[in-house]
Amino acid sequence: MINIGVIVGSTRPGRKALDVARWVMEVAGTRGDAAFELVDIQAFNLPLLDEPVPPSMGQYSQPHTKAWAAKIAEFDGFVFVTPEYNHATSGALKNAIDFLYKEWNHKAAGFVGYGSAGGARAIENLRLVMGELMVADVRAQVMLSLFTDFENFTTFNPAEHHERAVETMLDQVVQWAGALKPLRKDDPPVEVPDNMPPRGERVGGSF
């Protein structure tokens, strides 16, 4: 079974990312080709990057890093739900990504962005980051407008056509995640630390 993490890419008070991610999970729940888990970076209480050794060395020293690494290592691919702040993704999501390296490698990713311009610049920003982490980002993407998909810029109420866009993006993420999985066949088993936060909502197949 292919395992996909739907990552909530904002931690700010009043964030909309959690509502958007839950909607993605609802759409994903109608599928039978993969298992999906909601992953909220807020639950991991990551500070600003505080590892003394570059993540590419794999020498994680902090308990929060080890918990975050164990969670990301579980997945074959990801859907990043990102707001757009100043033509880029959120600082919280970029910081969470930067904590790790190998746990991202040889996996697939899709994007759901939201903002005044549909989150397009945040998604483009993340595509550059994914290339450095050896993550294969799919072509299809979902762009949600604060003007048309959020009532009074607050209540998430997406237009119907976005659901089809989510399906297309998930099709590609699942396909590429499956294709890349053999590249990680020699990876060691994931060690789950005692401080791992509870699992997020899950839909689809068994983990």
C-alpha positions as CSV (number, residue, x, y, z in Angstrom):
1,M,0.0,0.0,0.0
2,I,1.2,3.5,-0.9
3,N,1.2,5.8,2.2
4,I,0.7,9.6,1.6
5,G,1.1,12.3,4.2
6,V,-1.2,15.4,3.9
7,I,0.9,18.1,5.6
8,V,-0.7,21.1,7.2
9,G,1.7,23.9,6.3
10,S,0.7,26.7,8.7
11,T,0.8,27.1,12.5
12,R,-0.4,30.7,12.8
13,P,-3.6,31.4,14.9
14,G,-6.7,31.4,12.8
15,R,-4.9,29.4,10.1
16,K,-7.0,28.1,7.2
17,A,-4.6,25.3,6.3
18,L,-6.2,22.8,8.6
19,D,-9.6,23.3,7.0
20,V,-8.1,22.9,3.5
21,A,-6.2,19.8,4.5
22,R,-9.3,18.2,6.0
23,W,-11.1,18.9,2.7
24,V,-8.2,17.2,0.8
25,M,-8.6,14.2,3.2
26,E,-12.3,14.0,2.4
27,V,-11.5,13.8,-1.3
28,A,-8.8,11.3,-0.6
29,G,-11.1,9.1,1.4
30,T,-13.1,8.2,-1.7
31,R,-10.0,6.5,-3.1
32,G,-8.8,2.9,-2.7
33,D,-5.3,3.1,-4.1
34,A,-3.4,4.6,-1.2
35,A,-3.6,5.4,2.5
36,F,-3.6,9.0,3.6
37,E,-2.7,10.6,7.0
38,L,-3.2,14.2,8.1
39,V,0.2,15.5,9.4
40,D,0.0,18.7,11.4
41,I,3.4,20.3,11.8
42,Q,2.0,22.2,14.8
43,A,1.7,18.9,16.7
44,F,5.5,18.5,16.6
45,N,6.4,21.8,18.3
46,L,9.4,22.3,16.1
47,P,11.5,25.4,17.1
48,L,13.6,27.3,14.6
49,L,16.1,24.8,13.2
50,D,18.3,23.9,16.1
51,E,20.3,20.9,14.8
52,P,24.1,21.6,14.9
53,V,24.9,19.2,12.1
54,P,23.4,19.6,8.6
55,P,20.4,17.4,8.0
56,S,22.0,15.7,5.1
57,M,24.4,14.1,7.5
58,G,21.5,12.3,9.2
59,Q,22.9,12.9,12.7
60,Y,19.8,14.2,14.4
61,S,20.3,15.2,18.1
62,Q,17.1,16.7,19.2
63,P,14.1,14.7,20.4
64,H,11.7,16.8,18.3
65,T,13.8,16.2,15.2
66,K,13.8,12.4,15.8
67,A,10.0,12.4,16.2
68,W,9.5,14.5,13.0
69,A,12.0,12.3,11.1
70,A,10.2,9.1,12.1
71,K,6.9,10.5,11.0
72,I,8.1,11.7,7.6
73,A,9.9,8.4,7.0
74,E,6.6,6.5,7.2
75,F,5.4,8.0,3.9
76,D,5.9,7.3,0.2
77,G,4.7,10.7,-0.9
78,F,3.2,14.0,0.3
79,V,0.6,16.6,-0.3
80,F,1.7,20.0,1.0
81,V,-1.1,22.3,2.0
82,T,0.5,25.8,1.9
83,P,-0.6,29.4,2.4
84,E,1.2,32.1,0.4
85,Y,3.1,34.7,2.4
86,N,5.1,37.3,0.5
87,H,5.4,35.2,-2.7
88,A,6.6,32.1,-0.8
89,T,5.4,29.3,1.5
90,S,5.1,29.8,5.2
91,G,8.1,30.1,7.4
92,A,6.8,27.3,9.6
93,L,6.5,24.8,6.7
94,K,10.0,25.8,5.3
95,N,11.5,25.3,8.7
96,A,9.9,21.9,9.1
97,I,11.1,20.8,5.7
98,D,14.7,22.0,6.5
99,F,14.9,19.9,9.6
100,L,15.3,16.7,7.5
101,Y,16.9,15.3,4.4
102,K,17.0,11.6,3.7
103,E,13.4,11.1,5.0
104,W,12.3,13.2,2.0
105,N,14.4,11.6,-0.7
106,H,13.0,9.5,-3.6
107,K,9.4,10.3,-2.8
108,A,6.6,12.2,-4.6
109,A,4.8,15.4,-3.7
110,G,1.8,17.4,-4.8
111,F,0.6,20.8,-3.7
112,V,-2.5,22.6,-2.6
113,G,-2.0,26.3,-2.3
114,Y,-4.3,29.1,-1.1
115,G,-4.0,32.9,-1.1
116,S,-4.9,36.1,-3.0
117,A,-3.2,34.6,-6.1
118,G,-4.2,31.0,-5.4
119,G,-1.0,30.2,-3.6
120,A,0.8,29.9,-7.0
121,R,4.0,31.6,-5.8
122,A,4.1,29.5,-2.7
123,I,3.8,26.4,-4.8
124,E,6.6,27.5,-7.1
125,N,8.8,28.2,-4.1
126,L,8.2,24.7,-2.8
127,R,9.0,23.2,-6.2
128,L,12.5,24.6,-6.0
129,V,12.9,23.2,-2.5
130,M,11.7,19.8,-3.5
131,G,14.3,19.5,-6.3
132,E,17.1,19.9,-3.7
133,L,15.6,17.2,-1.5
134,M,15.2,14.7,-4.4
135,V,11.4,14.8,-4.2
136,A,9.6,14.4,-7.5
137,D,6.9,17.1,-7.6
138,V,3.9,16.3,-9.9
139,R,2.6,18.7,-12.5
140,A,-1.0,18.9,-11.3
141,Q,-1.7,21.4,-8.5
142,V,-4.6,22.9,-6.7
143,M,-4.9,26.7,-6.3
144,L,-7.5,28.2,-4.0
145,S,-8.4,31.9,-4.1
146,L,-9.2,33.9,-1.0
147,F,-11.6,35.9,-3.1
148,T,-13.7,33.0,-4.4
149,D,-13.1,30.0,-2.2
150,F,-13.3,31.6,1.2
151,E,-16.5,33.4,2.3
152,N,-15.6,36.8,3.6
153,F,-12.0,35.7,3.3
154,T,-12.6,33.5,6.3
155,T,-14.8,30.4,5.8
156,F,-13.5,27.8,3.5
157,N,-16.1,26.9,0.8
158,P,-14.2,25.7,-2.3
159,A,-15.7,25.9,-5.8
160,E,-16.8,22.5,-7.0
161,H,-14.2,22.2,-9.8
162,H,-11.4,22.2,-7.3
163,E,-12.4,18.7,-6.2
164,R,-11.5,17.4,-9.7
165,A,-8.2,19.2,-9.5
166,V,-7.4,17.4,-6.2
167,E,-8.3,14.1,-7.8
168,T,-5.9,14.7,-10.7
169,M,-3.1,15.8,-8.4
170,L,-3.6,12.7,-6.1
171,D,-3.6,10.4,-9.2
172,Q,-0.2,11.7,-10.1
173,V,1.2,11.6,-6.5
174,V,0.1,8.0,-6.0
175,Q,1.5,6.9,-9.3
176,W,4.9,8.6,-8.8
177,A,5.1,7.5,-5.2
178,G,4.7,3.9,-6.3
179,A,7.2,4.2,-9.1
180,L,9.9,5.7,-6.7
181,K,9.3,3.2,-3.8
182,P,11.8,0.6,-5.1
183,L,14.6,3.2,-4.8
184,R,14.2,3.1,-1.0
185,K,14.0,-0.7,-0.6
186,D,17.2,-0.8,1.4
187,D,16.2,1.9,3.8
188,P,16.4,0.7,7.5
189,P,13.2,0.3,9.5
190,V,11.7,3.4,11.1
191,E,12.4,3.6,14.9
192,V,9.5,5.3,16.6
193,P,10.6,7.5,19.5
194,D,8.6,7.7,22.7
195,N,7.8,11.4,22.2
196,M,5.9,10.8,18.9
197,P,2.6,12.8,18.8
198,P,-0.6,10.9,18.3
199,R,-1.4,10.0,14.7
200,G,-3.5,12.4,12.7
201,E,-6.7,11.5,10.9
202,R,-6.3,8.6,8.5
203,V,-8.3,7.5,5.4
204,G,-7.9,4.9,2.8
205,G,-5.9,1.6,3.2
206,S,-4.1,0.3,6.2
207,F,-0.8,1.7,7.5
